[in-house]
Amino acid sequence: MSFFPGNDPAAGDAFACDAIENLIIPRSSDIGGFAVRRALPTRERRLVGPFIFFDRMGPAILKAGEALDVKPHPHIGLSTVTYLFDGEIKHRDSLGTELVIRPGDINLMTAGRGIVHSERTPENLRGHPLSMSGLQTWLALPDNKEEIAPDFDHTAREALPLIDAVGATGRVVIGAFAGYKSPVKTFTDTLYVDLTLQAGVKVPLSTDHEERAIYILSGSLDVAGDVFAADQLIVFRAGDDITLKGGLSGCHIMIFGGAAVNSKRYIWWNFVSSSKERIEKAKDEWRTGRFDIVPGDEEEFVPLPQG
């Protein structure tokens, strides 16, 4: 899910809480019959930790005659992270991987020097209405890992640590949070947590991770008296202890971040790199058919954008 025809997200107004560094209001676009909101990258904020791309997919209902069909397309220099709340997606890639991701599972696909994949509605679900809701994010790889061999890792929801406290439930998807640690392996410090808070319930957000942000999926979130609504991205200042509080209706949020990427990253279409020249090389490789094909999905592909 990597093509987005909309404009950059917009920054919100300043708030009273001085621990908030950025408030991003995502731009929305319709892709294949459902809304996608892009929160990163934006002019005001390119990355949060290794997260260089953050898309909110849906929630939406695909009609009986509709399906998700993201044709084979390439990536370099990043790991894609797919996490669903509802619906199913069939993943195929040029490594020969073929599987269906379901709600609560996590797909971590590391492109490294180059990978091609497709994302489609499974055949057995076509012809029926299908709900779809989830997140797709990209992690920029460290300088010394940008050209590693491509890899794919699927982790079932049952393997992710379950947060189950009074008024606070969820899963630690990547990294460590509140004493829980995910088995998903990454190349740098990374935090990704799915958390639901009931109204008035408080949870601390420590300074264990260098950069931290929250995307509000539903409900409202209170931070030091400032109340934030669904589909807003809050980026916090480094080094400040934060207390998160469920708003009047509670909230469902994703906490994310990690170690800052200490060198500049360029992003063009589906390519991320510390080198403009490397991106130009990837463009030429895709244009001339030098990426590997996706077994079982060889007939179609997304052409290189013009310009």
PEHUQUI-V490232 format. One record per run of one state. SS is the DSSP state (2 for helix, 1 for strand, 0 for the rest). FROM is the first residue (numbers start at 1). TO is the last residue. If there is no record, write none. Layout:
ss->SS from->FROM to->TO
ss->SS from->FROM to->TO
This chain:
ss->0 from->1 to->9
ss->1 from->10 to->11
ss->0 from->12 to->19
ss->1 from->20 to->25
ss->0 from->26 to->26
ss->1 from->27 to->31
ss->0 from->32 to->33
ss->1 from->34 to->40
ss->0 from->41 to->47
ss->1 from->48 to->48
ss->0 from->49 to->50
ss->1 from->51 to->62
ss->0 from->63 to->68
ss->1 from->69 to->76
ss->0 from->77 to->77
ss->1 from->78 to->86
ss->0 from->87 to->87
ss->1 from->88 to->93
ss->0 from->94 to->97
ss->1 from->98 to->102
ss->0 from->103 to->105
ss->1 from->106 to->110
ss->0 from->111 to->114
ss->1 from->115 to->120
ss->0 from->121 to->122
ss->2 from->123 to->125
ss->0 from->126 to->129
ss->1 from->130 to->140
ss->0 from->141 to->142
ss->2 from->143 to->145
ss->0 from->146 to->150
ss->1 from->151 to->155
ss->0 from->156 to->156
ss->2 from->157 to->159
ss->0 from->160 to->160
ss->1 from->161 to->165
ss->0 from->166 to->167
ss->1 from->168 to->174
ss->0 from->175 to->175
ss->1 from->176 to->177
ss->0 from->178 to->179
ss->1 from->180 to->181
ss->0 from->182 to->189
ss->1 from->190 to->197
ss->0 from->198 to->201
ss->1 from->202 to->205
ss->0 from->206 to->210
ss->1 from->211 to->223
ss->0 from->224 to->225
ss->1 from->226 to->229
ss->0 from->230 to->231
ss->1 from->232 to->236
ss->0 from->237 to->241
ss->1 from->242 to->258
ss->0 from->259 to->265
ss->1 from->266 to->268
ss->0 from->269 to->270
ss->1 from->271 to->273
ss->0 from->274 to->275
ss->2 from->276 to->287
ss->0 from->288 to->307
